[in-house]
Amino acid sequence: MKMQFNVIIHPFTTIYILLALIFNRFYYFFLFYLLAIIHELCHILVALVFKVKVEEMVLLPFGVYAKMDIMFLSRIKQFLILIAGPLSFFISYFLLHILFKFQVISIYAYKDAMTSNLFIFLFNILPISCLDGGRIINILFDSIFPNYNARIINIALSSLVLVIISSFVITLGQLMISIFLVTQLILSLINLKKDYLKYLIRRIYENHYQDVKVIKNDALYHYKNNIRIKNKCIENEKSIIENYLKSDKK
């Protein structure tokens, strides 16, 4: 599969780079980014195995994000793509150990890189919606709750975790990361209804799940082919969604 995608630099990243240059922290920023690239490449390699197209690469203040559409993949494929990033910790650990052993990098660079590698791993497994951990746990939420409810629960959990860790992240000198995460969470909340409507429209054309779920209202389960028994007639998922969209416009 040929890889062609856009590269986008997030506005916060530009500010982050400028601050790193001003406060003589660009070396640490560069080191951190190299490890973040390895992290994201692991996502991409597993995604390519499942023939998932990478749409764009976004340079964020705390790393790199490869945007790809995995929403309608099976739970197992989604999980493997998402967990590949955090598991890059062990690849980076091994590479750094080899580089240090053969004196390619100094003891100071080695220690800084190991600390950064651990931070990237722990940070990404946090259950915050825009991070790997949040997206992985959302697979579980989507397996238990209707999709709209799962979205709300994920935002609520993300908010709680962010409140708990924000002071610690700021203590580490990562104020920009905290601001970015809060901004993303606010945008998720603002766009909750709009994103759900877009999701419903896509489901009309892209739902390939075989397991049937009988529902009583309009609450659709993501990993199921939803049907509803209404007036002694079976209403298929497409009809349920179309009726919901019509009622929403009124």
URZIKA-V794947 format. One record per backbone hydrogen bond with DSSP energy under -1.0 kcal/mol. CO is the residue of the C=O (numbers start at 1). NH is the residue of the N-H. E is the energy in kcal/mol with one decimal. If there is no record, write none. Layout:
# URZIKA-V794947
co=(CO | CO)
nh=(NH | NH)
e=(E | E)
This chain:
# URZIKA-V794947
co=(6 | 8 | 10 | 10 | 11 | 12 | 13 | 14 | 15 | 16 | 17 | 18 | 19 | 20 | 21 | 25 | 26 | 27 | 28 | 29 | 30 | 31 | 32 | 33 | 34 | 35 | 36 | 37 | 38 | 39 | 40 | 41 | 42 | 43 | 44 | 45 | 46 | 47 | 48 | 55 | 56 | 57 | 58 | 59 | 60 | 63 | 65 | 67 | 67 | 70 | 74 | 75 | 76 | 77 | 78 | 79 | 80 | 83 | 85 | 86 | 87 | 88 | 89 | 90 | 91 | 92 | 93 | 94 | 95 | 96 | 97 | 98 | 99 | 100 | 106 | 107 | 108 | 109 | 110 | 111 | 112 | 113 | 114 | 115 | 116 | 117 | 118 | 119 | 120 | 121 | 123 | 124 | 126 | 128 | 131 | 132 | 133 | 134 | 137 | 138 | 140 | 141 | 146 | 147 | 148 | 149 | 150 | 151 | 152 | 153 | 154 | 155 | 156 | 157 | 158 | 159 | 160 | 161 | 162 | 165 | 166 | 167 | 168 | 169 | 170 | 174 | 175 | 176 | 177 | 178 | 179 | 180 | 181 | 182 | 183 | 184 | 185 | 186 | 187 | 191 | 192 | 193 | 194 | 195 | 196 | 197 | 198 | 199 | 200 | 202 | 202 | 203 | 211 | 213 | 220 | 221 | 225 | 227 | 228 | 230 | 233 | 235 | 236 | 237 | 238 | 239 | 240 | 241 | 242 | 243 | 244 | 245)
nh=(57 | 59 | 13 | 14 | 15 | 16 | 17 | 18 | 19 | 20 | 21 | 22 | 23 | 25 | 24 | 29 | 30 | 31 | 32 | 33 | 34 | 35 | 36 | 37 | 38 | 39 | 40 | 41 | 42 | 43 | 44 | 45 | 46 | 47 | 48 | 49 | 50 | 52 | 51 | 6 | 67 | 8 | 65 | 10 | 63 | 60 | 58 | 55 | 56 | 73 | 78 | 79 | 80 | 81 | 82 | 83 | 84 | 87 | 88 | 89 | 90 | 92 | 93 | 94 | 95 | 96 | 97 | 98 | 99 | 100 | 101 | 102 | 104 | 103 | 110 | 111 | 112 | 113 | 114 | 115 | 116 | 117 | 118 | 119 | 120 | 121 | 122 | 123 | 124 | 125 | 126 | 133 | 128 | 131 | 135 | 136 | 137 | 138 | 141 | 142 | 144 | 145 | 150 | 151 | 152 | 153 | 154 | 155 | 156 | 157 | 158 | 159 | 160 | 161 | 162 | 163 | 164 | 165 | 166 | 169 | 170 | 171 | 172 | 174 | 173 | 178 | 179 | 180 | 181 | 182 | 183 | 184 | 185 | 186 | 187 | 188 | 189 | 190 | 191 | 195 | 196 | 197 | 198 | 199 | 200 | 201 | 202 | 203 | 204 | 205 | 206 | 207 | 225 | 227 | 147 | 224 | 213 | 215 | 235 | 233 | 230 | 228 | 240 | 241 | 242 | 243 | 244 | 245 | 246 | 247 | 248 | 249)
e=(-3.5 | -3.4 | -1.2 | -1.3 | -1.6 | -2.4 | -2.6 | -2.1 | -2.4 | -2.1 | -2.2 | -2.6 | -2.5 | -4.1 | -1.1 | -2.1 | -3.0 | -2.2 | -2.5 | -2.1 | -1.9 | -1.6 | -2.0 | -2.2 | -1.7 | -2.1 | -2.3 | -2.6 | -1.6 | -1.2 | -2.4 | -2.8 | -1.8 | -2.3 | -2.6 | -1.4 | -1.2 | -2.6 | -1.5 | -1.4 | -3.1 | -3.4 | -2.7 | -2.1 | -1.2 | -2.5 | -3.2 | -2.8 | -1.1 | -1.7 | -2.4 | -2.7 | -2.5 | -2.2 | -2.5 | -3.0 | -1.1 | -2.0 | -1.6 | -1.7 | -1.3 | -3.0 | -2.4 | -2.0 | -2.5 | -2.8 | -2.0 | -2.2 | -2.6 | -2.3 | -2.5 | -2.1 | -3.2 | -1.7 | -2.4 | -2.2 | -2.4 | -2.6 | -2.5 | -2.2 | -2.4 | -2.7 | -2.2 | -2.3 | -2.7 | -1.9 | -2.7 | -2.9 | -2.0 | -1.2 | -1.2 | -2.8 | -2.4 | -2.8 | -2.2 | -2.5 | -2.4 | -1.2 | -2.1 | -2.9 | -1.0 | -3.4 | -2.6 | -2.1 | -1.8 | -2.7 | -2.3 | -2.1 | -2.5 | -2.7 | -2.5 | -2.4 | -2.1 | -2.6 | -2.5 | -2.1 | -1.9 | -2.4 | -1.8 | -2.7 | -2.5 | -2.0 | -1.4 | -2.1 | -1.9 | -1.6 | -2.4 | -2.4 | -2.6 | -2.4 | -2.4 | -2.6 | -2.1 | -2.4 | -2.4 | -2.0 | -1.9 | -2.6 | -2.5 | -3.1 | -1.8 | -2.2 | -2.0 | -2.1 | -2.3 | -2.0 | -2.0 | -2.0 | -1.2 | -1.1 | -2.1 | -1.4 | -3.6 | -2.6 | -3.2 | -1.4 | -1.8 | -2.8 | -3.8 | -1.5 | -3.2 | -2.2 | -2.1 | -2.6 | -2.5 | -2.4 | -2.0 | -2.8 | -2.1 | -2.3 | -2.1 | -1.1)
